[in-house]
Amino acid sequence: MTKVLKYLKKYWYFALLTPLFMVLEVSMDLVQPSLMSRIVDEGIVAGDIQLILNLGGQMLIFTVIGCLGGVLSGVFGNMAAQNFSNDLRKDAFAKVMKMSFQQTDKFTIGSLVTRLTNDITACQDFVGMALRMMVRTLMQFIGGIVMVLSINATFGYILLFTLPIQIIIIVLVLKKGAPLFSVVQGKLDRVNSVVQENVSGARVVKAYTREDYENERFNKANDELVFTNLRVQKLMALLVPTLSILMNASVIMVIWIGGDTVRAAAGEAQVGSIMAAITYITQILMSMMMIGMMFQQVTRATASANRIREVLEADPVISDGTYPEGSETPENGTVEFRGVSFRYPGVQSGNVLTGLNFKVNKGETVAILGATGCGKTSLVSLIPRFYDAVEGEVLVDGVNVKDCKLDELRKKVGIVLQKSELFSGTVEDNIKWGDKNATHEEVISAAQAAQADEFIQKIPAGYEGIIAEKGASLSGGQKQRLSISRAVLKKPEIL
């Protein structure tokens, strides 16, 4: 939680102003019952209209001041929480962008989506609640106890009886419910993963008429999420009614003790004082109820913060080498494999590539042929270091790729993947992934080289035509042509 909460440090002024204005609001709330008590005991009973008007006017002023404090506390609290989550989400996303394929496979896409959305939102809600509600509940709890004891020390016995029971109930419920919050987030990961797989693989599902199977798979994941959520909510549902019963029992005891004192004519308690005591006791017990609900939020936020921390602390498996950036290389435009063997992470045996040796010189065109599954794509993935070889060396320009800076290495390599990935936007925007500073003429030239210009011209608005998400508005071949255009526009040393 500490690693996540450090993102609040930048907005310390919002974090400071929020509880200060909340203190103002709660202070006004604590004054109100005592003023009401005086209105009843000194104004109404004595028939002093002037006193009633004066105290009533004070209550209105204090109410306005309290409302102003509450509004400003809410504004600053939301600004702190929103800015906190904004920075946290940006850093977490940047970390995901730097992860190797090995790490994204380990986390799974569904889990990463959940962590960057649901989990960060849970932490955001916790920050907003902590800055406002924690101050409010603690002040109401402590201030209420002081005020009720100042009215009649006998009322303190009620608190001595009810507070320990409340604390025991809260601790028992949270102790049993806390571990389930992590389980809930894990189940949500699974639901997101199934949805992501089916949305991206919709054509395959329909082609093989597996809709019923996928519906069952989703229903199973969703039912597990609902079942776990219900277990948590059933536990938490015990808190409010149980604490409400204790609160109402405390009110009855206040009325009984106060009424007994009035009947005894001891003069220690009056009707207004009993009303004030009931209000303060209610505030105290309500604050305890809110503390219980806050601990629930704390527990959930802690589970989410731990999941976000795993992302933030995930150092890239594939990181920059030490070869000086911008330095001259021994060769230019060459690729060489020296005794390279490779297997995918997590696989203990069975290499995809074994003892591979070859060199491609500048200006040469090489085709690597082989049956499906023989390792052609795996071989290509080793050049820009999507994965690292387990044995041997892969050299680009005569330098081991493990020694290169990743950005510099990948700028040298243009690659058209087996699966064409396009992004929502214009045709030109997609081609400009190869070079964001390219001119329109250069974009056209790259498209012509990839034999894509002909079909682009037939698209309404041409190069300014909008491509649907994942290139859904284009055929497979057209998407491949745009991917080739993108690589050609990059003008890489190695294509």
C-alpha positions as CSV (number, residue, x, y, z in Angstrom):
1,M,0.0,0.0,0.0
2,T,2.9,2.4,0.8
3,K,4.3,2.1,-2.7
4,V,0.9,3.1,-4.2
5,L,0.1,5.9,-1.7
6,K,3.4,7.7,-2.5
7,Y,1.6,9.0,-5.6
8,L,-0.5,11.1,-3.2
9,K,2.6,13.0,-2.0
10,K,2.6,15.2,-5.1
11,Y,-0.8,16.5,-4.2
12,W,-0.1,17.0,-0.5
13,Y,-1.9,20.4,-0.4
14,F,-5.2,18.8,-1.5
15,A,-4.6,16.0,1.0
16,L,-4.1,18.5,3.7
17,L,-6.9,20.9,2.9
18,T,-9.5,18.0,2.7
19,P,-9.3,16.9,6.3
20,L,-8.9,20.5,7.5
21,F,-12.3,21.5,6.0
22,M,-13.7,18.2,7.2
23,V,-12.7,19.1,10.8
24,L,-14.6,22.4,10.2
25,E,-17.7,20.5,9.1
26,V,-17.7,18.0,12.0
27,S,-17.0,20.7,14.5
28,M,-20.2,22.4,13.4
29,D,-22.1,19.1,13.6
30,L,-20.9,18.5,17.2
31,V,-22.0,22.0,18.3
32,Q,-25.6,21.6,17.1
33,P,-27.0,19.1,19.6
34,S,-25.7,21.2,22.6
35,L,-27.4,24.3,21.1
36,M,-30.6,22.4,20.6
37,S,-30.4,21.2,24.2
38,R,-30.2,24.8,25.4
39,I,-33.1,25.8,23.1
40,V,-35.3,23.1,24.8
41,D,-34.1,23.4,28.4
42,E,-33.5,27.2,28.6
43,G,-35.7,28.6,25.8
44,I,-38.8,26.5,25.4
45,V,-39.2,25.4,29.1
46,A,-38.6,29.0,30.3
47,G,-40.6,30.6,27.4
48,D,-37.6,32.8,26.5
49,I,-38.3,33.6,22.8
50,Q,-35.3,35.8,22.4
51,L,-33.0,33.0,23.5
52,I,-34.6,30.6,21.1
53,L,-34.2,33.1,18.2
54,N,-30.5,33.8,19.1
55,L,-29.6,30.1,19.5
56,G,-31.6,29.2,16.3
57,G,-29.7,31.9,14.4
58,Q,-26.4,30.5,15.7
59,M,-27.5,27.0,14.5
60,L,-28.2,28.3,11.0
61,I,-24.8,30.1,10.8
62,F,-23.0,27.0,12.1
63,T,-25.0,24.9,9.5
64,V,-23.9,27.1,6.7
65,I,-20.3,27.1,7.8
66,G,-20.5,23.3,8.2
67,C,-21.9,22.9,4.7
68,L,-19.2,25.1,3.2
69,G,-16.6,23.0,5.0
70,G,-18.2,19.8,3.7
71,V,-18.4,21.1,0.1
72,L,-14.7,22.3,0.1
73,S,-13.6,19.0,1.7
74,G,-15.4,17.1,-1.0
75,V,-13.9,19.2,-3.8
76,F,-10.3,18.9,-2.5
77,G,-10.7,15.2,-1.6
78,N,-11.9,14.4,-5.2
79,M,-9.1,16.5,-6.7
80,A,-6.5,14.6,-4.6
81,A,-8.1,11.1,-5.4
82,Q,-8.5,11.8,-9.1
83,N,-5.0,13.2,-9.6
84,F,-3.6,10.3,-7.5
85,S,-5.3,7.7,-9.7
86,N,-4.4,9.5,-12.9
87,D,-0.7,9.4,-12.1
88,L,-0.8,5.9,-10.8
89,R,-2.7,4.6,-13.9
90,K,-0.2,6.4,-16.2
91,D,2.8,4.8,-14.5
92,A,1.2,1.4,-14.4
93,F,0.4,1.6,-18.1
94,A,3.9,2.7,-18.9
95,K,5.2,-0.3,-16.9
96,V,3.0,-2.6,-18.9
97,M,4.3,-1.1,-22.2
98,K,7.8,-1.9,-21.1
99,M,7.0,-5.5,-20.1
100,S,8.4,-8.3,-22.3
101,F,6.0,-10.8,-23.9
102,Q,7.0,-13.3,-21.2
103,Q,5.7,-11.0,-18.5
104,T,2.4,-10.1,-20.2
105,D,1.8,-13.8,-20.7
106,K,2.5,-14.4,-17.1
107,F,0.1,-11.7,-15.8
108,T,-2.5,-12.4,-18.6
109,I,-4.1,-9.6,-20.6
110,G,-7.4,-9.9,-18.6
111,S,-5.6,-9.5,-15.3
112,L,-3.6,-6.4,-16.5
113,V,-6.8,-4.8,-17.7
114,T,-8.4,-5.4,-14.3
115,R,-5.4,-4.0,-12.5
116,L,-5.3,-0.9,-14.5
117,T,-9.0,-0.2,-14.2
118,N,-10.8,-1.9,-11.3
119,D,-7.9,-2.1,-8.9
120,I,-6.8,1.5,-9.4
121,T,-10.4,2.7,-9.0
122,A,-10.6,0.8,-5.7
123,C,-7.4,2.6,-4.5
124,Q,-8.8,5.9,-5.7
125,D,-12.0,5.4,-3.8
126,F,-10.0,4.5,-0.7
127,V,-8.0,7.7,-0.9
128,G,-11.1,9.8,-1.3
129,M,-12.7,8.0,1.7
130,A,-9.6,8.1,3.9
131,L,-9.1,11.9,3.5
132,R,-12.7,12.7,4.4
133,M,-14.5,9.9,6.2
134,M,-11.6,8.8,8.4
135,V,-11.3,12.3,9.8
136,R,-15.1,12.6,10.1
137,T,-15.6,9.3,11.9
138,L,-12.7,9.8,14.3
139,M,-13.8,13.3,15.2
140,Q,-17.4,12.2,15.7
141,F,-16.3,9.3,17.8
142,I,-13.9,11.2,20.1
143,G,-15.9,14.4,20.1
144,G,-19.1,12.6,20.7
145,I,-17.7,10.8,23.7
146,V,-16.4,14.0,25.2
147,M,-19.7,15.8,24.7
148,V,-21.9,13.0,26.0
149,L,-19.8,12.6,29.2
150,S,-20.0,16.3,29.7
151,I,-23.8,16.0,29.8
152,N,-24.0,13.1,32.2
153,A,-21.1,10.7,33.2
154,T,-23.7,8.0,33.7
155,F,-24.2,7.8,29.9
156,G,-20.6,6.6,29.7
157,Y,-21.6,3.2,31.0
158,I,-23.7,2.7,27.9
159,L,-20.6,3.2,25.8
160,L,-18.6,0.9,27.9
161,F,-21.2,-1.8,27.2
162,T,-21.9,-1.3,23.5
163,L,-18.5,-0.2,22.1
164,P,-16.6,-3.5,22.9
165,I,-19.4,-5.5,21.4
166,Q,-19.2,-3.4,18.2
167,I,-15.4,-3.8,18.0
168,I,-15.6,-7.5,18.4
169,I,-18.3,-7.9,15.7
170,I,-16.3,-5.7,13.2
171,V,-13.0,-7.6,13.9
172,L,-14.7,-11.0,13.4
173,V,-16.5,-10.0,10.2
174,L,-13.4,-8.4,8.6
175,K,-11.0,-11.2,9.7
176,K,-13.2,-13.6,7.8
177,G,-14.0,-11.4,4.8
178,A,-10.5,-9.8,4.2
179,P,-8.9,-12.8,2.4
180,L,-11.9,-13.0,0.0
181,F,-11.3,-9.6,-1.6
182,S,-8.1,-10.9,-3.3
183,V,-10.1,-13.9,-4.4
184,V,-12.8,-11.7,-5.9
185,Q,-10.2,-9.7,-7.9
186,G,-8.7,-13.0,-9.2
187,K,-12.2,-14.1,-10.3
188,L,-12.7,-10.8,-12.1
189,D,-9.4,-11.3,-13.9
190,R,-10.7,-14.6,-15.2
191,V,-14.0,-13.0,-16.4
192,N,-12.0,-10.3,-18.2
193,S,-9.7,-12.9,-19.8
194,V,-12.6,-14.9,-21.2
195,V,-14.3,-11.7,-22.6
196,Q,-11.0,-10.5,-24.1
197,E,-10.3,-13.9,-25.7
198,N,-13.8,-14.1,-27.2
199,V,-13.9,-10.5,-28.5
200,S,-10.5,-10.8,-30.2
201,G,-11.2,-14.4,-31.4
202,A,-14.9,-13.9,-32.4
203,R,-14.3,-15.0,-36.0
204,V,-12.7,-18.3,-34.9
205,V,-15.6,-18.9,-32.4
206,K,-18.2,-18.4,-35.1
207,A,-16.3,-20.4,-37.7
208,Y,-16.2,-23.4,-35.5
209,T,-19.7,-22.8,-34.1
210,R,-18.4,-22.8,-30.5
211,E,-20.7,-20.1,-29.2
212,D,-22.5,-22.5,-26.8
213,Y,-19.1,-23.7,-25.4
214,E,-17.8,-20.2,-24.9
215,N,-21.1,-19.1,-23.3
216,E,-20.7,-21.9,-20.8
217,R,-17.1,-21.0,-20.2
218,F,-18.1,-17.4,-19.6
219,N,-21.1,-18.4,-17.4
220,K,-18.8,-20.6,-15.3
221,A,-16.3,-17.7,-14.7
222,N,-19.0,-15.2,-14.1
223,D,-20.9,-17.6,-11.7
224,E,-17.6,-18.1,-9.7
225,L,-17.2,-14.3,-9.5
226,V,-20.8,-13.8,-8.3
227,F,-20.5,-16.7,-5.8
228,T,-17.3,-15.2,-4.3
229,N,-18.8,-11.7,-4.3
230,L,-21.9,-13.0,-2.5
231,R,-19.8,-14.6,0.2
232,V,-18.1,-11.3,0.9
233,Q,-21.3,-9.3,0.7
234,K,-23.2,-11.7,3.0
235,L,-20.5,-11.2,5.6
236,M,-20.5,-7.5,5.2
237,A,-24.3,-7.5,5.3
238,L,-24.1,-8.6,8.9
239,L,-22.4,-5.4,10.0
240,V,-25.1,-2.8,9.4
241,P,-28.1,-4.5,11.0
242,T,-26.1,-5.8,13.9
243,L,-24.6,-2.4,14.6
244,S,-28.0,-0.8,14.1
245,I,-29.5,-3.0,16.8
246,L,-26.8,-2.0,19.2
247,M,-27.3,1.7,18.3
248,N,-31.0,1.6,18.9
249,A,-30.5,-0.4,22.1
250,S,-28.1,2.4,23.3
251,V,-30.8,5.1,22.5
252,I,-33.3,3.1,24.6
253,M,-30.8,3.0,27.5
254,V,-30.2,6.7,27.2
255,I,-33.9,7.4,27.4
256,W,-34.3,5.0,30.3
257,I,-31.4,6.4,32.3
258,G,-32.3,10.0,31.5
259,G,-36.0,9.5,32.2
260,D,-35.2,7.9,35.5
261,T,-33.0,10.9,36.5
262,V,-35.8,13.3,35.5
263,R,-38.3,11.4,37.5
264,A,-36.0,11.4,40.5
265,A,-36.0,15.2,40.1
266,A,-32.3,15.2,40.8
267,G,-31.9,18.0,38.3
268,E,-28.9,16.2,36.7
269,A,-30.7,15.6,33.4
270,Q,-33.3,17.6,31.5
271,V,-35.3,16.8,28.4
272,G,-32.9,18.9,26.1
273,S,-29.9,17.2,27.6
274,I,-31.4,13.8,27.0
275,M,-32.1,14.8,23.4
276,A,-28.5,15.9,23.0
277,A,-27.2,12.7,24.6
278,I,-29.2,10.6,22.2
279,T,-27.8,12.5,19.3
280,Y,-24.2,12.2,20.5
281,I,-24.6,8.5,21.3
282,T,-26.1,8.0,17.8
283,Q,-23.1,9.9,16.3
284,I,-20.6,7.8,18.3
285,L,-22.2,4.5,17.3
286,M,-22.7,5.6,13.7
287,S,-19.0,6.5,13.5
288,M,-18.1,3.0,14.7
289,M,-20.4,1.6,12.0
290,M,-18.6,3.8,9.5
291,I,-15.2,2.7,10.8
292,G,-16.3,-0.9,10.2
293,M,-17.3,0.0,6.6
294,M,-14.0,1.8,6.2
295,F,-12.0,-1.2,7.2
296,Q,-13.9,-3.1,4.6
297,Q,-12.8,-0.5,2.0
298,V,-9.2,-0.6,3.4
299,T,-9.1,-4.4,3.1
300,R,-10.3,-4.3,-0.5
301,A,-8.0,-1.4,-1.4
302,T,-5.0,-3.2,0.2
303,A,-5.7,-6.3,-2.0
304,S,-5.9,-4.0,-5.0
305,A,-2.8,-2.1,-4.1
306,N,-0.8,-5.3,-3.8
307,R,-1.9,-6.3,-7.3
308,I,-0.9,-2.9,-8.7
309,R,2.4,-3.0,-6.8
310,E,3.2,-6.3,-8.6
311,V,2.9,-4.5,-11.9
312,L,4.9,-1.4,-10.7
313,E,7.7,-3.7,-9.3
314,A,7.8,-6.0,-12.4
315,D,11.2,-5.2,-13.7
316,P,11.4,-5.9,-17.5
317,V,12.9,-9.4,-18.1
318,I,14.4,-7.9,-21.3
319,S,16.1,-4.6,-20.5
320,D,18.6,-2.3,-22.1
321,G,22.2,-3.4,-22.7
322,T,25.3,-1.4,-21.9
323,Y,26.5,-0.7,-25.5
324,P,27.0,3.1,-25.7
325,E,24.0,4.7,-27.5
326,G,24.9,6.3,-30.8
327,S,28.3,4.6,-31.0
328,E,29.6,3.2,-34.2
329,T,29.0,-0.6,-34.7
330,P,31.6,-3.1,-36.2
331,E,29.2,-3.8,-39.1
332,N,26.2,-2.2,-40.7
333,G,22.9,-3.8,-41.7
334,T,23.9,-7.4,-40.8
335,V,22.2,-10.1,-38.8
336,E,24.0,-13.1,-37.4
337,F,23.0,-16.1,-35.4
338,R,25.9,-18.0,-33.6
339,G,24.9,-21.3,-32.1
340,V,21.5,-20.0,-31.1
341,S,19.1,-22.3,-29.2
342,F,15.7,-21.1,-28.0
343,R,12.7,-22.3,-26.1
344,Y,9.8,-20.3,-24.7
345,P,9.9,-19.2,-21.1
346,G,8.4,-21.7,-18.7
347,V,9.2,-24.7,-21.0
348,Q,11.9,-26.9,-19.4
349,S,12.6,-29.0,-22.3
350,G,12.1,-29.2,-26.1
351,N,13.9,-26.3,-27.9
352,V,12.1,-24.5,-30.7
353,L,15.5,-23.7,-32.3
354,T,18.7,-25.6,-31.7
355,G,22.3,-24.7,-32.7
356,L,21.3,-22.2,-35.4
357,N,24.2,-20.6,-37.3
358,F,23.9,-18.2,-40.2
359,K,24.7,-14.6,-41.3
360,V,22.8,-12.2,-43.5
361,N,24.9,-9.3,-44.9
362,K,23.8,-5.9,-45.9
363,G,21.7,-5.8,-49.1
364,E,21.0,-9.6,-49.0
365,T,17.5,-11.0,-49.1
366,V,17.0,-14.3,-47.3
367,A,13.9,-16.5,-47.2
368,I,13.6,-19.0,-44.3
369,L,11.3,-21.8,-45.3
370,G,9.9,-24.7,-43.2
371,A,6.8,-26.4,-42.0
372,T,4.4,-24.8,-39.6
373,G,5.8,-24.9,-36.1
374,C,9.4,-25.3,-37.1
375,G,10.4,-21.9,-35.5
376,K,10.4,-19.3,-38.3
377,T,8.4,-16.7,-36.3
378,S,10.4,-17.5,-33.2
379,L,13.6,-16.9,-35.1
380,V,12.4,-13.5,-36.3
381,S,11.3,-12.6,-32.7
382,L,14.9,-13.0,-31.5
383,I,16.2,-10.2,-33.7
384,P,14.4,-7.3,-32.1
385,R,14.6,-9.1,-28.7
386,F,11.0,-9.9,-28.2
387,Y,12.5,-13.0,-26.5
388,D,16.1,-13.9,-25.6
389,A,18.0,-16.9,-26.8
390,V,18.8,-19.5,-24.1
391,E,22.1,-20.4,-25.8
392,G,24.3,-18.7,-28.3
393,E,24.3,-15.1,-29.6
394,V,22.1,-13.0,-31.9
395,L,24.1,-10.1,-33.4
396,V,22.8,-7.1,-35.2
397,D,25.5,-4.9,-36.9
398,G,28.0,-7.1,-35.2
399,V,26.8,-6.3,-31.7
400,N,25.0,-8.9,-29.4
401,V,21.4,-7.7,-29.2
402,K,21.6,-8.3,-25.4
403,D,24.1,-5.4,-25.3
404,C,22.1,-3.0,-27.3
405,K,19.7,-0.3,-26.1
406,L,16.2,-1.6,-26.9
407,D,15.0,1.5,-28.6
408,E,18.1,1.8,-30.7
409,L,17.9,-1.8,-31.7
410,R,14.3,-1.8,-32.6
411,K,14.6,1.4,-34.6
412,K,17.0,-0.5,-36.9
413,V,14.5,-3.3,-37.5
414,G,11.3,-3.1,-39.5
415,I,9.0,-6.1,-38.9
416,V,5.7,-7.2,-40.4
417,L,4.2,-9.7,-38.0
418,Q,2.2,-12.7,-39.1
419,K,-0.9,-11.2,-37.5
420,S,-1.6,-7.7,-38.8
421,E,-2.3,-5.3,-36.0
422,L,-4.1,-2.1,-37.0
423,F,-5.5,0.7,-34.8
424,S,-8.6,2.8,-35.0
425,G,-7.9,6.0,-36.9
426,T,-7.2,7.0,-40.5
427,V,-5.3,4.9,-43.1
428,E,-2.5,7.5,-43.0
429,D,-2.3,7.4,-39.2
430,N,-1.8,3.7,-39.4
431,I,0.9,3.8,-42.0
432,K,2.7,6.7,-40.1
433,W,3.4,4.2,-37.3
434,G,6.5,3.6,-39.3
435,D,7.5,7.3,-39.2
436,K,5.3,9.8,-37.4
437,N,7.1,12.7,-39.1
438,A,6.7,11.4,-42.7
439,T,5.1,13.6,-45.3
440,H,2.0,12.7,-47.2
441,E,4.0,12.0,-50.3
442,E,6.3,9.6,-48.4
443,V,3.2,7.8,-47.1
444,I,1.8,7.4,-50.6
445,S,5.2,6.1,-51.8
446,A,5.4,3.5,-49.0
447,A,1.8,2.4,-49.9
448,Q,2.7,2.1,-53.5
449,A,5.8,0.0,-52.7
450,A,3.5,-2.4,-50.7
451,Q,0.9,-2.4,-53.5
452,A,-1.6,-0.9,-51.1
453,D,-2.3,2.4,-52.9
454,E,-4.8,1.0,-55.4
455,F,-7.3,-0.2,-52.8
456,I,-6.7,2.8,-50.5
457,Q,-7.8,5.1,-53.3
458,K,-11.0,3.2,-53.5
459,I,-11.8,3.8,-49.8
460,P,-14.1,6.8,-49.2
461,A,-11.8,9.7,-48.2
462,G,-8.7,7.7,-49.3
463,Y,-5.8,8.1,-47.0
464,E,-8.1,10.1,-44.6
465,G,-10.6,7.2,-44.5
466,I,-11.3,5.8,-41.1
467,I,-10.2,2.3,-40.2
468,A,-12.4,0.5,-37.7
469,E,-11.0,-1.0,-34.5
470,K,-8.4,-3.8,-35.3
471,G,-8.9,-3.1,-39.0
472,A,-12.4,-4.7,-39.0
473,S,-13.3,-2.7,-42.1
474,L,-10.5,-4.3,-44.2
475,S,-9.8,-7.7,-45.6
476,G,-7.0,-9.8,-44.3
477,G,-4.8,-9.1,-47.4
478,Q,-5.5,-5.3,-47.2
479,K,-4.5,-5.3,-43.5
480,Q,-1.3,-7.1,-44.4
481,R,-0.5,-4.5,-47.2
482,L,-0.9,-1.6,-44.7
483,S,1.4,-3.4,-42.3
484,I,4.0,-3.8,-45.0
485,S,3.5,0.0,-45.9
486,R,4.2,0.8,-42.3
487,A,7.4,-1.2,-42.3
488,V,8.6,0.3,-45.6
489,L,8.0,3.8,-44.4
490,K,10.2,3.2,-41.5
491,K,13.2,2.8,-43.8
492,P,14.9,0.4,-41.4
493,E,18.4,-1.1,-41.8
494,I,16.9,-4.5,-41.5
495,L,13.4,-5.4,-42.8
